[in-house]
Amino acid sequence: MNYYIYLIASVKKFKVKSYVGYTNNIKKRLHLHNLGKGAKSTRGRKWKFIYFKKYLTKKKAMSQEYYLKKDKKKRKLLMLKFLTKNQI
């Protein structure tokens, strides 16, 4: 089974918020976030994928999710790259 880490973002009142997570079904997970059934901090917003990457094991995905959550510089770079391309 494949696992994914992902970075999603939302813009509300000109403020950008991001969230990092992992899942084994990336489309369903984004759908749940947008329905308000995701993590508590993601409720009430419309989310878009900024970045995702596939891993072969849950352990590796969880490990990489931890590093992406802690690496504020990488998150910011991924956000800026996406925002300049898509203007969300």
Residue pairs with C-beta under 8 A, 6 or more apart in sequence:
1 24
1 58
2 24
2 54
2 55
2 56
3 22
3 23
3 24
3 54
3 55
3 56
3 57
3 58
3 60
3 61
3 62
4 22
4 23
4 24
4 26
4 52
4 53
4 54
4 55
4 61
5 20
5 21
5 22
5 52
5 53
5 55
5 61
5 64
5 65
5 68
6 20
6 21
6 22
6 23
6 26
6 29
6 30
6 49
6 51
6 52
6 53
7 18
7 19
7 20
7 49
7 50
7 51
7 52
7 68
7 75
7 78
7 79
8 18
8 19
8 21
8 30
8 33
8 42
8 47
8 48
8 49
8 50
9 16
9 17
9 18
9 19
9 47
9 48
9 50
9 79
9 82
9 83
9 88
10 16
10 17
10 18
10 42
10 45
10 46
10 47
10 48
11 17
11 88
12 45
16 79
16 83
17 45
18 50
18 75
18 79
19 33
19 38
19 39
19 41
19 42
19 47
20 65
20 68
20 69
20 75
21 29
21 38
21 39
21 65
22 58
22 61
22 62
22 64
22 65
23 29
24 58
26 49
26 52
29 38
30 47
30 49
32 38
33 39
33 42
33 47
34 46
34 47
36 43
36 44
38 47
48 86
48 88
50 78
50 79
50 82
51 78
51 82
53 64
55 61
55 64
68 74
68 75
82 88
